[in-house]
C-alpha cells in the first residue's frame, strides 16, 4: 500500500524504518521528543486497557454512529463565535454559489479493503461506531481516525476501543484489535477545536503479530496544498446505509464556506453517521497509487444536517503531524 516515493510532507514506510521529509509548504521535520519539545505541549495521550470479549455482534449492531459526537463539537464551535484571525492556520473567507438538490448518489459501494475498518468504543456510558485506517508507523500498530472517535473533545478518552479491519456484514476477517493507547491534539482534548479532529490509536498485537504485518498500512502526508482530489472511505451506519459494507466518495476539496474558521475542506459525499474517521486518500499523483492505495491526508469529520451532500475533513498540518509522530513511536 505504501509506495517507495520521496515526497515533501510525506511519511513512507521503509524497510529500515520511518522517513520523515520536511513539507514543501512549511512542515517541520520530526525529531525525538525532548523536555523542550513543543510536541509534549500539543499532544495528549492515555494508555487504555484491552477489552476482552466486550464487543459482541449484538453490541456492534447497536453502537451509535459517532457523528453525534462530531455534531456536538461543531455546535460548540458555533457558540464560541469567530476565532481571532491569528488562530486560523491558513486561508481566507471564500464563498461558493449554492447548488440544486442532489438527485443521484454521491457514493460508490466498495469491496472490503484489508487496512480500512470499523472502530468501536465507549464514551459516557454509550457505545459508538466510527471508521478508521491502518497507517504506517514505527510500531507497525497505528490506526488513524477522527478525534471525536478517541476523545470527547473536550473531555474523557474512550474506553473499550477496538479496530476491526476489513469488516463486512458483521464479520471480522482479521480479528479485533484493541487499543493500548489513544492520542489526540490537546487543542481537541482540552478545547474541542474542530480544526484538530483527528485521533490515533496504538493497538495491541494479536496472535503475536502487528496490525501492519497482517493488513498492511497506508502512507500518510501532512501540510499538502489545499484543493487536492481525494477519495474517502467509511462505513456509514445511519439511514439509508446499514454500516455493514464499505463505501467511498471522490471529489476535489473545497474550503468550508459556512464556517471558514474551521480551516476544513469538503468533498461531495452523502455518507452518514458511522463514517467518521474514515481515511481520505490523495488521488491523481502520477507516481503514487490511487484509490485506497494512495497516501492518507485527512479523515471524515463532519457534515451539515442529516442529508448532507458534503463531507468535511481537517487539514493535516504540523500539529496533527506531531500527534502522529508521538503515537507512532509508542
N, C-alpha and C positions, 0 to 999 in steps of 0.2 A: 503494500500500500504506500509506503514512503519511497520516493524516488531519490536517487543519489544526485540531487540537484543543489547547487550552491546558489542561494537567493537571499538578498538582503532582507532581514526581518524574518527569516525562516529558521525553524529548528528541524534538523534532519536526524533520523536515526541511522547511525553508522555502526559498523562492527566494532569500532574502537571506543564507542561511547556517544556522547551528545555534542553536536557542534552548534554553537550559537553565533550567528552573524549579526552585525550591527545593522539597524534599519537604514534604508536609503533616505527616510524622511524623519530621522531624529530618534530612532530607538536606541537604547543603550545596550552595551554588551554586559551580560550577566556575569557575576563572579560569586565565589563562595561567600556566604554571609559572615560578617564580622560584627563586633559590638557597635561599630559606627555605621553599619549598612542600613540605609533607609528602608530596605525591604522589611525589616523587623517592625517598623512603624506602620507599614502599609498592608501587611498580611496578617490574618488571624487564622490559626489552625487549632484543631482539637482532636485528640485521639478518641476513637469510639470503639466499643466492643462489637464483636461479630455476632449477629443474631443466629441462633441455631434453630432452624425449623419454624421460624416465625411466619415467613411468607408462604402460606399455603395457597393453593389455587383459588380458594374462596376469598381470601384476603386480597389477593391480587385483583380479582374481578371487582371487588367492592371499593378499591382505592379511589380516592377523589383526584381528578386531574389537577395538577399543580398550578394551572393558570389562575386559580382563585387567589393564590399567594402573590402572583405577579400583579394581578388587578389591584390588590391592596397596596402594593408598592407604588404603582402608578398613581393611585388616588392620593397617597401620602405626598408624593412629589407635587401634584397639582395643588394641594392645600398649602404647600410651602410658598407658592408663588415663584416668580422667576429668580434664578440664581444670579449672583454678580457675574458679569461677563468674564472676569478673570478665572472663574471656576470651570468654564466650559473649555474642553481640551482644544477644540478647533471648530471651524465652520461659522457661517453667518446665517442670518434669517433667510430662509428660502421657502417660497410658496409654490405649490403646484395646482394647476387647474383641476376642478372636480371632474369626475367621470360618471358615466351612466352605470346602473347596476349591472353586476356580472351575471350572466345567464348560463355560463359554461363553467365547468370545474377548473380550478386553478392548480390542482394537484394531479399526481400520477401515482397509481398503485405500484409498489415495488416488491420484488422478491426479497427475502431476508438477506441482510448483509452481516457477516460474522462479527465485525467490530462495532456495529451500531446496535443499541438495545434499549430496554426499558429500565427505568430507575424506580425503585420502591423505597419509601421511607415514612417515618412517623414524625409529626410536628404537632405540639399542643394536644396530644392525645388522639389525633386523627391520622389515618393512613392516606398517603398521597402517591400519585404516579407521575413520573416525568419521562424524559428520554435522555440518552447520553451516548458517548462515543469513547472508545479506547484510543488514547493518543500516545505518541512516542514519549518516552521518559527514561531517565537513567535507571529508575527502579523497575521499569517494564510492567508497571501495575497501576497506571493512571487513567482515570475516567474524567472527561470534561462534560459539564452540564451547566444548567443555569444556576445563578447564585441562590435564587429562591427555592432551588431543589436540594440545597445543603444547609441553608440558614434562613431564619425567618425574615431577616433584613428589615429593621434591626431586631435582634432577639437571639433566641436559642438556636443551637445547631440541631440538626435532625438526629434521630436515633433509628435503629433497625434499618439502616441504609444498605441496600443491595443493588447490584447491577446484573441484569440478565441479558447478555449479548445474544444477538440472533433470534430474539423472541419471536414466536409466531403461533397464533391461535392457542395460547395457553401453554405452549411447550418451551422448554429451556434447553436447547440442544447443547449448549456449552456450560450449563450449570448456573448456579447463583454465586456471585462474587461479592462477599460482604466487605464493607469499608472498614479500614483500621484507622484512618484519619480523614478529616474533612477540612477544606481550605477555601477561603474567600477573602476578598479585599476588605480591609477594615472600614472603608467607606460604605461597603454594603452591610457588614455585620453590625456596625455601630450607628449608621445613619440611613440604611435602606436606599442608598443612592442608586437609582436605576441605571446610571451610566456604567456601573460595575457589576451588572447582574450576570456574573459568571462564577462558577464554583468548580472545584476539583476534588475528587475522592481518590485516595490511595487504597487499593483493595488488597485483601489478603491473598496469598497463594491458595490455589485449590488443587488438591492431589499432588502437591509439591511443585506445581508449575505456575509461572507467572501468567497474567492475563494476556500480555503481548505475545507470549510464546504460543498460546492456544488460539487466539482470534486475530492476531496482528494488531497494528497500531498506526493511526494516521499521523502524517506530519502536521505541524502547526506553523502558523505565520502570525506575526504581530506588526503593528504600525504600517500596514499596507495602505496604498492610496484608497480613497473613498470612491464609490461608484463602480465597483467591480461587479462582474456577473457571478452569481452564486447558485449552487444547488443545495437546498436544505432538506434534511430528513427528520422524521419524527414518527411517533405513534399517537396520533390524535385519538382521544377516547370519548370526547363529548360529541353529541349528535351533530351531524349524521354519521359520524365514524364510530367504530366499536373499540378501538385500541388494540385490536388483535393482530393487525398487519402493519407493515412499514409503508409510509407514504413520503413522497418528495414534492418539492416545488422548485421552480427555476425562474430567476429573474435578475434584472440589473438593479443594484441597490440605489435607493434614493433617500435623502435625509427625511427625518420625521418633521413634516411641516406643521403638525398640530402642536408638538412640544419640541421645538428645535434645541432647547436647552438640554434635552436628554442625550444629545450627541449620537443618537441611534441611527441606523439605516434600515430601510424596509424593502422587501421584495414582494411581488404579487404572490399571494398564498392564502388558501382558505382552510388551512389546518386549524383545529380547535384544541381545547384543553387536553393535556396529556403529551403534547408535542414539545412542551417547554424543555430546553436543554439539548434538543436535537442539534446535530452539527450543521454548520454552513461550510461548504467546500468551495474554494475559488475555482472558477471554470474559465476555460479559454486560453490558458497559457500554453504555448506551443511545446514547451519542454516539460510539462507535467501532465499527469493523467487527469481526466475529467471524472464526473460522477463521484461516487464515494471513495475513489482512489486519489482524489486531489488533496490539497493542503487545507486543514481546517482553519477558519479565520473569524468565527463567531458562533453564536448559539441562538436558537429560538428563544425569545424573551417575552414579548407581549404583542397583543393586537388590541384594537379598539372595538368593543362590543362583541356580542355573541356570534355575529355573522361577518366578522372582519374579513376583508379581502387583501390585507397586507399583514405580513409577519415582520416584526422588528427585532433586530439583534444589536447587542452592544458593540461599540468599536473596540477592538482588541489593541490597546496601546501599551505603553510602558508599565502601567500599574498592573494590568491583568497579566502581563508577561512576568512580572515579579511574583505574582501569586503562583503562576505555573511553575516557575523555576524553583520556588521554595518547595512546592509539593512534589515535583519530580525527583527531588533529592532525598525524600523521606524513605 
